[in-house]
Amino acid sequence: MGDVLEGTLSAYDFDEDAFQALLDVIIEAGDGALELSREGKLATVRKGDESPVTVADRQVEAAIRACIETHFPGVGFLGEESGTRDADNRVRFVVDPIDGTRAFVRGMTSWSVLVSMEEDQVPVWVVAYMPALDEVYMAQKGQGAQMQHTVTGKQQVLQVSQVDCLPSCAVSHGALAQFTDAGLGNVLLSLAEHTDTQRGFGDFDGYRNLLLGRVDAVVDPGVKRWDVSAAALLVTEAGGQVSTFRKQSAQLGSPPLESSQLESSRWNHACDLSLLDGTAGGPHDLAYGLIASNGTPIHGKIQGLIGR
C-alpha cells in the first residue's frame, strides 16, 4: 500500500507500517467502543445540532487522532468530535469515530468507525470498520475495494450490483427525518412510486448494502463530509458512482439539481465534497447530500427523482 500512495501523495511518503498501525488502532478503538456498549457505559449528551455523543465517540476519535499524529506527521485532521488541525492541508484525515451513534446507544449493529485520507479533498485511502459485525471495509484509490472479516480473516472483493432498470431498483434511504428536515419529503414518495423496494439502512450500513450488491442506490441527505468521505471511495472503487446534490427551489426551466456528474466506476476530481463540509458539532445546510449507486443509468434516474 505504501508504494502506491508514494505516487498518489506527492508531498508525502508513508510506508506500509504507518497504514497498518492506523488500521490496528481503528480496529482496537472500535472493539473498545463495542465493549463499552455491552457494559452499558454510555452516558449520552446532545451537541448543538441535537445529535448525540457518548464517551465512546470521544475515546475512539482521540485514539485515532493520536495514532495519526504519531505516524503521519504534517498531515491535516478533520474530526467530528475534536475538530480540525491543519485541515486545509493538501493531505488530511477525515474521521467519524462512531457513525450511527443513535444506533450505537440502542445496541444495534449498524454503526461504524469511518476514517478517510484525502488529497486535495479527494479520498485516496479509507477504512470503514463495523465492530458489531466483525467487518472491515477498505479501499485505496485505483486499487479496488474489499471487505475482510476480522475474526476469520476471510476477504471479499466488493462489487456493486448490475441492476440497470429503475423499476427493479432497491434503494436505501436512511432516516426519514433526513428527508423531511431537508424539505425532501416528496423524494420518499417518488422513490416509492418509481423503484421496486426501499429500505431504511441508516448511516454506513446503507453503503455497506450497496457494496455487497444488496441494494442498487443510496440517497443520503443532511450529511457532513465525515459521514460519507470513506463511503465515496469505497463505492467508486467497487464500480459504482457518487455525486453530491443540493436541493433547489423548483423553477421552470432551471436545472433540477446541482451535482457532479461522474464517469462510471471512477472517482471524478470535479466532485465537490466541500458542499458537505461543516464545523465539528456545528450547524450545516440540511439540503446538501450524497447519492451513491451502482452506476449508469440508475444514477441519473435517481438524480432526476430528487430534482423533481
C-alpha positions as CSV (number, residue, x, y, z in Angstrom):
1,M,0.0,0.0,0.0
2,G,2.8,2.4,0.8
3,D,4.3,2.1,-2.7
4,V,1.0,3.1,-4.4
5,L,0.5,6.0,-2.0
6,E,4.0,7.3,-2.7
7,G,2.9,8.2,-6.2
8,T,-0.5,9.4,-5.1
9,L,0.6,11.7,-2.3
10,S,3.3,13.8,-3.9
11,A,4.3,15.6,-0.8
12,Y,4.4,12.5,1.5
13,D,5.8,9.0,1.5
14,F,4.2,6.9,4.3
15,D,5.2,3.3,4.4
16,E,3.1,0.2,4.9
17,D,3.8,0.1,8.6
18,A,2.1,3.5,9.1
19,F,-1.1,2.4,7.5
20,Q,-1.1,-0.9,9.3
21,A,-0.6,0.8,12.6
22,L,-3.6,3.1,11.9
23,L,-5.7,0.1,10.8
24,D,-4.8,-1.7,14.0
25,V,-5.8,1.3,16.1
26,I,-9.1,1.7,14.2
27,I,-10.0,-1.9,15.0
28,E,-8.8,-1.7,18.6
29,A,-10.7,1.5,19.2
30,G,-13.8,0.2,17.6
31,D,-13.7,-3.0,19.7
32,G,-13.3,-0.9,22.8
33,A,-16.4,1.1,21.9
34,L,-18.3,-2.2,21.4
35,E,-17.2,-3.4,24.9
36,L,-18.4,-0.1,26.4
37,S,-21.8,-0.6,24.7
38,R,-22.1,-4.2,26.0
39,E,-21.2,-3.0,29.5
40,G,-23.8,-0.2,29.3
41,K,-21.3,2.6,30.0
42,L,-22.8,5.0,27.5
43,A,-23.6,8.3,29.1
44,T,-25.0,10.4,26.3
45,V,-25.2,14.1,25.8
46,R,-26.6,16.3,23.0
47,K,-24.5,18.5,20.8
48,G,-25.5,21.9,19.5
49,D,-27.2,20.3,16.5
50,E,-29.1,17.9,18.8
51,S,-27.1,14.8,17.6
52,P,-26.0,12.5,20.4
53,V,-22.4,11.9,21.5
54,T,-21.0,9.4,24.0
55,V,-17.7,8.9,25.8
56,A,-17.0,6.2,23.3
57,D,-17.2,8.7,20.4
58,R,-14.6,10.8,22.0
59,Q,-12.3,8.0,23.1
60,V,-12.3,6.4,19.6
61,E,-11.5,9.7,17.9
62,A,-8.8,10.5,20.5
63,A,-7.1,7.2,19.9
64,I,-7.2,7.5,16.1
65,R,-6.0,11.2,16.2
66,A,-3.1,10.2,18.4
67,C,-2.1,7.5,16.0
68,I,-2.3,9.8,13.0
69,E,-0.2,12.5,14.8
70,T,2.5,9.8,15.5
71,H,2.6,8.0,12.2
72,F,1.6,10.8,9.7
73,P,3.4,14.0,10.8
74,G,2.3,17.1,8.9
75,V,-1.0,15.7,7.7
76,G,-4.2,17.7,8.5
77,F,-7.1,16.4,10.5
78,L,-10.9,16.9,10.4
79,G,-12.8,15.0,13.1
80,E,-16.5,15.1,14.1
81,E,-15.8,15.5,17.8
82,S,-12.4,17.1,18.3
83,G,-12.5,19.5,15.3
84,T,-9.6,20.4,13.0
85,R,-5.8,20.6,12.8
86,D,-4.3,22.0,9.6
87,A,-7.5,20.8,7.9
88,D,-6.7,22.9,4.8
89,N,-3.6,20.9,4.1
90,R,-3.5,19.1,0.7
91,V,-3.4,15.8,2.6
92,R,-5.6,15.2,5.6
93,F,-7.6,12.6,7.5
94,V,-11.3,12.8,7.9
95,V,-12.7,10.9,10.9
96,D,-16.2,9.9,12.1
97,P,-15.4,7.9,15.3
98,I,-18.9,6.4,15.6
99,D,-21.1,6.8,12.5
100,G,-24.5,6.0,13.7
101,T,-24.4,7.0,17.4
102,R,-28.1,6.7,17.7
103,A,-27.9,3.0,16.6
104,F,-24.9,2.5,18.8
105,V,-26.6,3.6,22.0
106,R,-29.6,1.4,21.3
107,G,-27.5,-1.7,20.8
108,M,-28.0,-2.0,17.1
109,T,-25.2,-3.5,14.9
110,S,-25.2,-0.9,12.1
111,W,-22.7,1.7,13.5
112,S,-19.2,2.0,12.2
113,V,-15.8,3.7,12.6
114,L,-15.0,5.8,9.5
115,V,-11.5,7.0,8.5
116,S,-10.6,8.6,5.2
117,M,-7.3,10.0,4.0
118,E,-7.9,12.8,1.4
119,E,-5.6,14.5,-1.0
120,D,-6.9,17.8,-2.5
121,Q,-10.3,16.9,-1.0
122,V,-10.4,13.5,-2.9
123,P,-10.4,10.3,-0.8
124,V,-7.4,8.1,-1.6
125,W,-7.3,5.6,1.3
126,V,-10.3,4.7,3.5
127,V,-11.4,2.3,6.2
128,A,-14.9,1.6,7.5
129,Y,-15.0,-0.8,10.5
130,M,-18.2,-2.3,11.8
131,P,-17.2,-3.9,15.1
132,A,-20.6,-5.5,15.9
133,L,-20.4,-7.3,12.6
134,D,-16.7,-8.1,12.6
135,E,-16.4,-6.5,9.2
136,V,-13.8,-4.0,7.9
137,Y,-14.2,-2.3,4.5
138,M,-11.1,-1.0,2.9
139,A,-10.3,0.9,-0.4
140,Q,-7.4,2.6,-2.0
141,K,-7.7,4.8,-5.0
142,G,-7.2,2.8,-8.1
143,Q,-6.8,-0.5,-6.3
144,G,-10.4,-1.6,-5.8
145,A,-12.3,-2.3,-2.6
146,Q,-12.5,-5.2,-0.3
147,M,-14.2,-6.4,2.9
148,Q,-12.4,-8.6,5.5
149,H,-13.9,-10.5,8.4
150,T,-11.8,-9.6,11.4
151,V,-12.4,-12.9,13.2
152,T,-12.0,-15.4,10.3
153,G,-9.7,-13.3,8.1
154,K,-11.9,-14.2,5.1
155,Q,-11.7,-11.5,2.4
156,Q,-14.3,-10.5,-0.3
157,V,-13.7,-8.3,-3.3
158,L,-16.5,-5.7,-3.4
159,Q,-18.6,-5.2,-6.5
160,V,-21.9,-3.3,-6.9
161,S,-24.9,-4.8,-8.5
162,Q,-25.7,-4.9,-12.2
163,V,-29.4,-3.8,-12.0
164,D,-29.9,-1.2,-14.7
165,C,-33.7,-0.7,-14.6
166,L,-35.2,1.8,-12.1
167,P,-38.5,-0.2,-11.6
168,S,-36.3,-3.1,-10.5
169,C,-34.1,-1.0,-8.2
170,A,-33.7,-1.4,-4.5
171,V,-32.9,1.9,-2.7
172,S,-31.5,2.6,0.8
173,H,-32.8,5.8,2.2
174,G,-31.6,6.3,5.8
175,A,-33.6,8.1,8.4
176,L,-36.9,9.6,7.3
177,A,-36.2,12.8,9.2
178,Q,-33.1,13.4,7.0
179,F,-35.6,13.9,4.2
180,T,-38.3,15.9,6.0
181,D,-35.8,18.2,7.8
182,A,-34.2,19.0,4.4
183,G,-37.5,19.6,2.7
184,L,-37.2,16.5,0.6
185,G,-40.1,14.5,1.9
186,N,-41.5,14.3,-1.6
187,V,-38.4,12.3,-2.7
188,L,-39.5,9.5,-0.5
189,L,-42.8,9.3,-2.3
190,S,-41.0,9.4,-5.7
191,L,-38.7,6.6,-4.6
192,A,-41.7,4.5,-3.5
193,E,-43.5,5.1,-6.8
194,H,-40.6,4.5,-9.2
195,T,-38.4,1.9,-7.6
196,D,-39.0,-1.8,-6.7
197,T,-38.3,-1.6,-2.9
198,Q,-37.0,0.9,-0.4
199,R,-35.2,0.0,2.8
200,G,-34.1,2.1,5.7
201,F,-30.5,1.1,6.2
202,G,-29.1,4.0,8.2
203,D,-25.6,5.5,8.2
204,F,-22.8,3.5,6.6
205,D,-25.0,0.4,6.7
206,G,-26.7,1.7,3.6
207,Y,-23.4,2.0,1.7
208,R,-22.5,-1.5,3.0
209,N,-25.5,-3.0,1.4
210,L,-24.7,-1.2,-1.8
211,L,-21.1,-2.5,-1.7
212,L,-22.4,-6.0,-1.1
213,G,-24.8,-5.8,-4.1
214,R,-27.9,-6.0,-1.9
215,V,-29.3,-2.5,-2.9
216,D,-28.6,-0.6,-6.0
217,A,-28.6,3.0,-4.8
218,V,-28.3,5.1,-1.6
219,V,-30.0,8.5,-1.2
220,D,-28.4,10.3,1.8
221,P,-29.5,14.0,2.5
222,G,-28.4,16.0,5.5
223,V,-24.9,14.6,5.8
224,K,-21.5,16.0,6.6
225,R,-18.2,15.2,5.0
226,W,-17.1,12.8,7.7
227,D,-20.3,10.8,7.2
228,V,-19.5,10.0,3.6
229,S,-15.9,10.5,2.6
230,A,-14.9,6.9,3.3
231,A,-18.1,5.6,1.6
232,A,-17.5,7.7,-1.5
233,L,-14.2,6.0,-2.3
234,L,-15.4,2.5,-1.4
235,V,-18.4,2.8,-3.8
236,T,-16.4,4.1,-6.7
237,E,-13.7,1.5,-6.2
238,A,-16.4,-1.2,-6.2
239,G,-17.6,0.0,-9.6
240,G,-20.3,2.5,-8.5
241,Q,-20.9,6.2,-8.8
242,V,-21.4,9.0,-6.4
243,S,-22.3,12.7,-6.5
244,T,-23.3,15.5,-4.2
245,F,-26.5,17.4,-4.5
246,R,-28.2,20.4,-3.2
247,K,-32.0,20.9,-3.1
248,Q,-33.0,23.9,-5.2
249,S,-36.3,25.7,-5.3
250,A,-38.4,24.5,-8.2
251,Q,-38.2,26.9,-11.1
252,L,-39.5,26.2,-14.6
253,G,-36.6,25.7,-17.0
254,S,-33.9,25.6,-14.2
255,P,-31.6,22.6,-13.7
256,P,-33.3,20.0,-11.4
257,L,-30.3,19.9,-9.0
258,E,-26.7,20.8,-8.6
259,S,-24.5,17.7,-8.9
260,S,-21.1,16.5,-10.1
261,Q,-21.6,14.0,-13.0
262,L,-19.2,11.1,-12.6
263,E,-17.9,8.6,-15.0
264,S,-19.0,5.1,-14.1
265,S,-16.6,3.2,-11.8
266,R,-14.3,6.1,-11.2
267,W,-13.9,9.0,-8.8
268,N,-14.2,12.3,-10.6
269,H,-11.9,15.0,-9.2
270,A,-14.6,17.6,-10.0
271,C,-16.9,16.0,-7.4
272,D,-17.1,18.8,-4.8
273,L,-17.4,17.1,-1.4
274,S,-16.8,20.5,0.1
275,L,-20.5,21.0,-0.2
276,L,-20.7,18.7,2.8
277,D,-18.1,20.4,5.0
278,G,-19.1,21.8,8.4
279,T,-17.6,22.8,11.6
280,A,-17.4,20.0,14.1
281,G,-20.5,19.9,16.1
282,G,-21.9,22.9,14.3
283,P,-24.8,23.6,12.0
284,H,-24.9,22.7,8.3
285,D,-27.2,23.0,5.4
286,L,-29.5,20.0,5.5
287,A,-30.4,20.4,1.9
288,Y,-27.0,19.0,0.9
289,G,-26.5,15.3,0.5
290,L,-25.0,12.4,-1.4
291,I,-26.3,10.0,-4.0
292,A,-24.4,6.7,-4.4
293,S,-25.4,4.0,-6.9
294,N,-24.3,1.1,-9.0
295,G,-23.7,3.5,-11.8
296,T,-25.4,4.5,-15.0
297,P,-28.2,4.5,-15.9
298,I,-29.6,4.2,-12.4
299,H,-27.6,7.1,-11.1
300,G,-29.0,9.7,-13.5
301,K,-32.6,8.4,-12.9
302,I,-32.2,8.8,-9.1
303,Q,-30.9,12.3,-9.7
304,G,-34.0,13.0,-11.7
305,L,-36.3,11.9,-8.9
306,I,-34.6,14.2,-6.5
307,G,-34.7,17.1,-8.9
308,R,-38.5,16.9,-9.4
